[in-house]
Amino acid sequence: MTQIKDKTDQQLNRALAELMGYTVYHYDKDVLGRCYFELTDPEGYSEIVFGGERNTELEAWADVPNYCTDPAASLEVQTAATKVNAKVYVDTLYDIRLTNEGYTPEIAIGESTYSHDGVVYLFDASPRERAEAAYITLQQKE
């Protein structure tokens, strides 16, 4: 989990976007002879949704959803992660929240039966915490 904490929001956003199926397409030369990069989502949509033409690949990757600070985007990646493995996502999110509050997660959850208070505790997760848990979960998909 330390390697996630070392990632900036931008690095984690890009890593999550790649796991979600986003890509950057390099247009070597278009009709007007221009070269540029463009972010495409998993369905292949690009300039309508994102910033359009970028001069570098790095600039294009900066157009990914901001999973680490945007609550709506963090819920999008949370949904993707729970489809991959809901148990791993929930357990990981719980551990991340505990760790961020200074506790050492030494909880053996077994079949992931949480109390109502435990569920509410997960509802209060920040977008960054959701993004970290999703990253760990989505990596297992590969």
VODOTI-585798 format. One record per residue (C-alpha): z negated, y, x; residue number from 1. Coordinates in steps of 0.05 Angstrom, whole numbers, always signed. Layout:
N
+--------+--------+--------+-----+
!     pz !     py !     px !   n !
+--------+--------+--------+-----+
!      Z !      Y !      X ! NUM !
...
+--------+--------+--------+-----+
***
This chain:
142
+--------+--------+--------+-----+
!     pz !     py !     px !   n !
+--------+--------+--------+-----+
!     +0 !     +0 !     +0 !   1 !
!    -10 !    +46 !    +60 !   2 !
!    +65 !    +52 !    +70 !   3 !
!    +72 !    +80 !     +0 !   4 !
!    +18 !   +132 !    +13 !   5 !
!    +57 !   +153 !    +75 !   6 !
!   +119 !   +168 !    +34 !   7 !
!   +132 !   +238 !    +10 !   8 !
!   +148 !   +248 !    -63 !   9 !
!   +221 !   +257 !    -45 !  10 !
!   +222 !   +192 !     -4 !  11 !
!   +189 !   +153 !    -60 !  12 !
!   +235 !   +183 !   -112 !  13 !
!   +296 !   +162 !    -72 !  14 !
!   +268 !    +92 !    -60 !  15 !
!   +254 !    +83 !   -134 !  16 !
!   +322 !   +110 !   -153 !  17 !
!   +355 !    +59 !   -107 !  18 !
!   +314 !     +3 !   -138 !  19 !
!   +334 !    +29 !   -207 !  20 !
!   +408 !    +25 !   -188 !  21 !
!   +426 !    +97 !   -170 !  22 !
!   +477 !   +106 !   -115 !  23 !
!   +511 !   +162 !    -79 !  24 !
!   +587 !   +161 !    -80 !  25 !
!   +626 !   +194 !    -23 !  26 !
!   +690 !   +226 !    -45 !  27 !
!   +730 !   +226 !    +19 !  28 !
!   +782 !   +273 !    -10 !  29 !
!   +793 !   +293 !    -81 !  30 !
!   +856 !   +323 !   -111 !  31 !
!   +841 !   +391 !    -80 !  32 !
!   +827 !   +360 !    -11 !  33 !
!   +752 !   +370 !    -14 !  34 !
!   +702 !   +319 !    +12 !  35 !
!   +634 !   +314 !    -23 !  36 !
!   +578 !   +268 !    -45 !  37 !
!   +554 !   +255 !   -116 !  38 !
!   +495 !   +218 !   -145 !  39 !
!   +512 !   +166 !   -197 !  40 !
!   +463 !   +132 !   -244 !  41 !
!   +463 !    +57 !   -258 !  42 !
!   +516 !    +66 !   -311 !  43 !
!   +561 !   +105 !   -263 !  44 !
!   +551 !   +174 !   -294 !  45 !
!   +546 !   +232 !   -245 !  46 !
!   +563 !   +305 !   -249 !  47 !
!   +546 !   +315 !   -323 !  48 !
!   +475 !   +289 !   -312 !  49 !
!   +460 !   +312 !   -241 !  50 !
!   +477 !   +371 !   -196 !  51 !
!   +549 !   +351 !   -184 !  52 !
!   +583 !   +358 !   -117 !  53 !
!   +539 !   +361 !    -55 !  54 !
!   +558 !   +373 !    +17 !  55 !
!   +515 !   +317 !    +46 !  56 !
!   +489 !   +250 !    +24 !  57 !
!   +418 !   +275 !    +32 !  58 !
!   +431 !   +333 !    -16 !  59 !
!   +459 !   +284 !    -67 !  60 !
!   +398 !   +239 !    -62 !  61 !
!   +355 !   +300 !    -76 !  62 !
!   +384 !   +300 !   -147 !  63 !
!   +348 !   +236 !   -167 !  64 !
!   +295 !   +239 !   -223 !  65 !
!   +228 !   +264 !   -199 !  66 !
!   +187 !   +202 !   -215 !  67 !
!   +127 !   +227 !   -175 !  68 !
!   +114 !   +291 !   -214 !  69 !
!   +153 !   +288 !   -279 !  70 !
!   +114 !   +250 !   -333 !  71 !
!   +177 !   +230 !   -371 !  72 !
!   +212 !   +204 !   -309 !  73 !
!   +149 !   +165 !   -289 !  74 !
!   +148 !   +132 !   -357 !  75 !
!   +221 !   +112 !   -347 !  76 !
!   +206 !    +77 !   -282 !  77 !
!   +143 !    +47 !   -311 !  78 !
!   +185 !    +15 !   -367 !  79 !
!   +233 !    -14 !   -315 !  80 !
!   +175 !    -42 !   -275 !  81 !
!   +141 !    -74 !   -335 !  82 !
!   +206 !   -109 !   -352 !  83 !
!   +207 !   -139 !   -282 !  84 !
!   +134 !   -161 !   -282 !  85 !
!    +84 !   -128 !   -329 !  86 !
!    +24 !   -164 !   -300 !  87 !
!    +39 !   -142 !   -228 !  88 !
!    +53 !    -71 !   -251 !  89 !
!    -12 !    -65 !   -291 !  90 !
!    -55 !    -97 !   -238 !  91 !
!    -24 !    -54 !   -184 !  92 !
!    -32 !    +10 !   -224 !  93 !
!   -105 !     -7 !   -236 !  94 !
!   -116 !    -19 !   -162 !  95 !
!    -81 !    +46 !   -143 !  96 !
!   -123 !    +86 !   -191 !  97 !
!   -187 !    +55 !   -165 !  98 !
!   -166 !    +67 !    -93 !  99 !
!   -149 !   +140 !   -107 ! 100 !
!   -218 !   +150 !   -136 ! 101 !
!   -250 !   +122 !    -73 ! 102 !
!   -266 !    +52 !    -97 ! 103 !
!   -246 !    -12 !    -63 ! 104 !
!   -208 !    -54 !   -114 ! 105 !
!   -245 !   -120 !   -110 ! 106 !
!   -234 !   -138 !   -182 ! 107 !
!   -209 !   -208 !   -198 ! 108 !
!   -174 !   -196 !   -263 ! 109 !
!   -148 !   -266 !   -276 ! 110 !
!   -104 !   -262 !   -337 ! 111 !
!   -106 !   -186 !   -338 ! 112 !
!   -152 !   -179 !   -397 ! 113 !
!   -173 !   -106 !   -398 ! 114 !
!   -225 !    -73 !   -442 ! 115 !
!   -205 !    -14 !   -485 ! 116 !
!   -236 !    +31 !   -432 ! 117 !
!   -194 !     -3 !   -379 ! 118 !
!   -130 !     +9 !   -418 ! 119 !
!   -148 !    +82 !   -429 ! 120 !
!   -161 !    +87 !   -354 ! 121 !
!    -89 !    +66 !   -343 ! 122 !
!    -63 !   +117 !   -394 ! 123 !
!    -93 !   +171 !   -350 ! 124 !
!    -51 !   +151 !   -290 ! 125 !
!    -13 !   +208 !   -256 ! 126 !
!    +63 !   +205 !   -249 ! 127 !
!    +53 !   +192 !   -174 ! 128 !
!     +7 !   +133 !   -188 ! 129 !
!    +57 !   +104 !   -238 ! 130 !
!   +113 !   +114 !   -187 ! 131 !
!    +74 !    +77 !   -133 ! 132 !
!    +58 !    +18 !   -178 ! 133 !
!   +130 !    +15 !   -201 ! 134 !
!   +156 !    +16 !   -130 ! 135 !
!   +112 !    -44 !   -112 ! 136 !
!   +133 !    -81 !   -174 ! 137 !
!   +208 !    -66 !   -170 ! 138 !
!   +210 !    -89 !    -98 ! 139 !
!   +194 !   -159 !   -122 ! 140 !
!   +258 !   -159 !   -163 ! 141 !
!   +302 !   -159 !   -100 ! 142 !
+--------+--------+--------+-----+
***
